[in-house]
């Protein structure tokens, strides 16, 4: 599942929920970490990030 968020520099970004290894709250918003040291910081609060990532897929 993919979810769209807004990066700290106000650019939209899409993440693959299956690749996320860790999520943490930071001063700028929420840091989403992936394997191999990759991460992205988004401005949405951690609760909103978790809600979006936990949404079930809606059949077309």
VODREN-407514 format. One line per field, with one value per residue: x, y, z of N, C-alpha, C, O in turn. Coordinates in steps of 0.001 Angstrom, whole numbers, plus 500000, padded with zeros to 6 digits. Layout:
<vovos>
n.xx	X / ...;
n.yy	Y / ...;
n.zz	Z / ...;
ca.xx	X / ...;
ca.yy	Y / ...;
ca.zz	Z / ...;
c.xx	X / ...;
c.yy	Y / ...;
c.zz	Z / ...;
o.xx	X / ...;
o.yy	Y / ...;
o.zz	Z / ...;
</vovos>
This chain:
<vovos>
n.xx	500839 / 500469 / 501095 / 500492 / 502376 / 503536 / 506657 / 509252 / 510238 / 508042 / 507275 / 505427 / 505401 / 505491 / 505102 / 505918 / 504174 / 504868 / 507610 / 508487 / 510373 / 510554 / 509047 / 509153 / 508578 / 509574 / 510993 / 510309 / 508136 / 507279 / 509450 / 510059 / 511403 / 513296 / 514758 / 518372 / 519374 / 517909 / 515641 / 512761 / 511490 / 508424 / 505807 / 503442 / 501811 / 502712 / 500499 / 498642 / 500110 / 500293 / 497539 / 496949 / 498648 / 497565 / 495161 / 492839 / 493133 / 491114 / 488828 / 488673;
n.yy	498823 / 502225 / 505494 / 508974 / 511776 / 514939 / 516286 / 517738 / 519901 / 520760 / 519337 / 516903 / 513439 / 509935 / 506939 / 503485 / 501413 / 498819 / 498770 / 500167 / 500433 / 501646 / 504224 / 507500 / 510239 / 513529 / 516836 / 518301 / 516943 / 513866 / 511129 / 508756 / 505671 / 503512 / 500441 / 499979 / 502479 / 504552 / 507312 / 509480 / 512654 / 513848 / 516348 / 515776 / 514873 / 512123 / 510501 / 510941 / 509950 / 507222 / 506567 / 506886 / 504962 / 502648 / 502294 / 500229 / 498609 / 499828 / 498241 / 498437;
n.zz	500000 / 499256 / 500563 / 500673 / 501685 / 503062 / 502606 / 504701 / 503297 / 501967 / 499725 / 498019 / 498865 / 498292 / 500027 / 500396 / 502314 / 503021 / 503108 / 505288 / 508241 / 510713 / 512662 / 513891 / 516126 / 515498 / 515877 / 513570 / 512569 / 511535 / 511326 / 508920 / 508600 / 506531 / 505336 / 505309 / 506165 / 504997 / 505023 / 505470 / 506291 / 507297 / 507468 / 508745 / 511814 / 514008 / 514734 / 512659 / 510498 / 511210 / 511167 / 508410 / 507279 / 508290 / 507046 / 505440 / 502229 / 499632 / 497642 / 494077;
ca.xx	500000 / 501187 / 500458 / 501107 / 502627 / 504234 / 508008 / 509571 / 510446 / 506710 / 507107 / 504709 / 506160 / 504689 / 505892 / 505376 / 504030 / 505501 / 509048 / 508788 / 510880 / 510469 / 508457 / 509388 / 508197 / 510698 / 510548 / 509745 / 506951 / 507453 / 510490 / 509730 / 512672 / 513275 / 515988 / 519643 / 519640 / 517118 / 514514 / 512141 / 510796 / 507193 / 505297 / 502267 / 502112 / 502834 / 499173 / 498071 / 500884 / 499851 / 496176 / 496990 / 499313 / 496739 / 493912 / 492776 / 493001 / 489727 / 488742 / 488220;
ca.yy	500000 / 503487 / 506615 / 510252 / 512707 / 516153 / 516349 / 518949 / 520997 / 520995 / 518576 / 515664 / 512197 / 508728 / 505865 / 502135 / 501007 / 497524 / 498941 / 500948 / 499626 / 502369 / 505561 / 508216 / 511641 / 514454 / 518229 / 518766 / 516160 / 512423 / 510511 / 507412 / 505017 / 502313 / 499686 / 500476 / 503852 / 505540 / 507859 / 510707 / 513372 / 514464 / 517341 / 515268 / 514295 / 510665 / 509877 / 511000 / 509018 / 505873 / 506379 / 506707 / 503701 / 501536 / 502229 / 499041 / 498900 / 499914 / 497595 / 499317;
ca.zz	500000 / 499194 / 501252 / 500301 / 502773 / 502671 / 503186 / 505458 / 502348 / 501401 / 498493 / 498262 / 498738 / 498444 / 500634 / 500350 / 503714 / 503231 / 503260 / 506490 / 509352 / 511983 / 512586 / 515140 / 516176 / 515566 / 515997 / 512298 / 512235 / 511733 / 510503 / 508461 / 508259 / 505702 / 505489 / 504789 / 506559 / 504273 / 505779 / 504988 / 507355 / 506805 / 508418 / 509434 / 513136 / 513988 / 514786 / 511314 / 509681 / 511564 / 510660 / 506952 / 506956 / 508748 / 506281 / 504571 / 500800 / 499189 / 496319 / 492973;
c.xx	500881 / 500391 / 501216 / 501204 / 503318 / 505575 / 508204 / 509809 / 509197 / 506488 / 506382 / 505611 / 505227 / 505590 / 505146 / 505351 / 504734 / 506999 / 509448 / 509264 / 510699 / 509878 / 508691 / 508957 / 509462 / 510141 / 509839 / 508454 / 507157 / 508543 / 510083 / 511029 / 512407 / 514577 / 517195 / 519872 / 518874 / 515968 / 513977 / 511433 / 509598 / 506621 / 504074 / 502666 / 502049 / 501470 / 498517 / 498793 / 500413 / 498447 / 496174 / 497604 / 498471 / 495407 / 493918 / 492660 / 491527 / 489642 / 488178 / 486893;
c.yy	501237 / 504562 / 507886 / 511151 / 513935 / 516195 / 517680 / 520140 / 521282 / 520335 / 517289 / 514461 / 511020 / 507637 / 504545 / 501618 / 499680 / 497646 / 499682 / 500032 / 500313 / 503751 / 506238 / 509667 / 512488 / 515868 / 518732 / 518056 / 514705 / 511913 / 509079 / 506788 / 503732 / 501563 / 500424 / 501960 / 504919 / 506017 / 509093 / 511336 / 514085 / 515385 / 516852 / 514692 / 512773 / 509969 / 509854 / 510029 / 507592 / 505586 / 506107 / 505366 / 502498 / 501442 / 500973 / 499463 / 498868 / 499277 / 498544 / 498872;
c.zz	500000 / 499935 / 500887 / 501522 / 502209 / 503390 / 503912 / 504540 / 501521 / 500038 / 498841 / 498064 / 498986 / 499014 / 500494 / 501780 / 504005 / 503480 / 504528 / 507604 / 510705 / 511731 / 513923 / 515001 / 516319 / 515594 / 514735 / 511924 / 512575 / 510799 / 510214 / 507978 / 507467 / 505950 / 504927 / 505055 / 505804 / 505147 / 505079 / 506188 / 506740 / 507878 / 509194 / 510798 / 513081 / 514021 / 513412 / 510378 / 509953 / 511049 / 509165 / 506578 / 507342 / 508026 / 505422 / 503106 / 500424 / 497793 / 495279 / 492440;
o.xx	501914 / 499160 / 502444 / 500254 / 503649 / 505635 / 507420 / 509606 / 509269 / 505602 / 506689 / 506484 / 504295 / 506708 / 503915 / 506402 / 505154 / 507606 / 510639 / 508656 / 510691 / 510167 / 508460 / 508969 / 510317 / 508950 / 508880 / 507737 / 507206 / 508549 / 509801 / 511677 / 511448 / 515415 / 517052 / 520507 / 519171 / 515390 / 514634 / 510844 / 509742 / 506917 / 503707 / 503732 / 501403 / 501310 / 497901 / 498157 / 500162 / 498181 / 495481 / 497129 / 498649 / 494592 / 494908 / 492151 / 490787 / 490313 / 487304 / 486361;
o.yy	501279 / 504541 / 507876 / 511279 / 513980 / 516147 / 518616 / 521281 / 521963 / 520742 / 516654 / 514465 / 511103 / 507436 / 504500 / 501410 / 499449 / 496717 / 499810 / 498999 / 499644 / 504379 / 505639 / 510240 / 512201 / 516074 / 519498 / 518524 / 514334 / 512236 / 508294 / 507301 / 502998 / 502032 / 501378 / 502635 / 506103 / 505244 / 509676 / 510629 / 514836 / 515221 / 517457 / 514091 / 512206 / 508928 / 508856 / 509363 / 506836 / 504493 / 505203 / 504703 / 501421 / 500584 / 500689 / 500540 / 497983 / 499731 / 499358 / 499487;
o.zz	500668 / 499933 / 500801 / 502295 / 501024 / 504619 / 503752 / 504955 / 500498 / 499288 / 499850 / 497196 / 499785 / 498539 / 500477 / 502386 / 505139 / 504013 / 504813 / 507883 / 511739 / 510713 / 514974 / 513912 / 517157 / 515361 / 514824 / 511039 / 513748 / 509611 / 511120 / 507066 / 507705 / 506719 / 504162 / 504244 / 505962 / 505912 / 504216 / 507005 / 505775 / 509062 / 510202 / 510929 / 512200 / 513382 / 513038 / 509560 / 509014 / 510550 / 508698 / 505655 / 506773 / 508364 / 504747 / 502795 / 500851 / 496866 / 495577 / 491516;
</vovos>
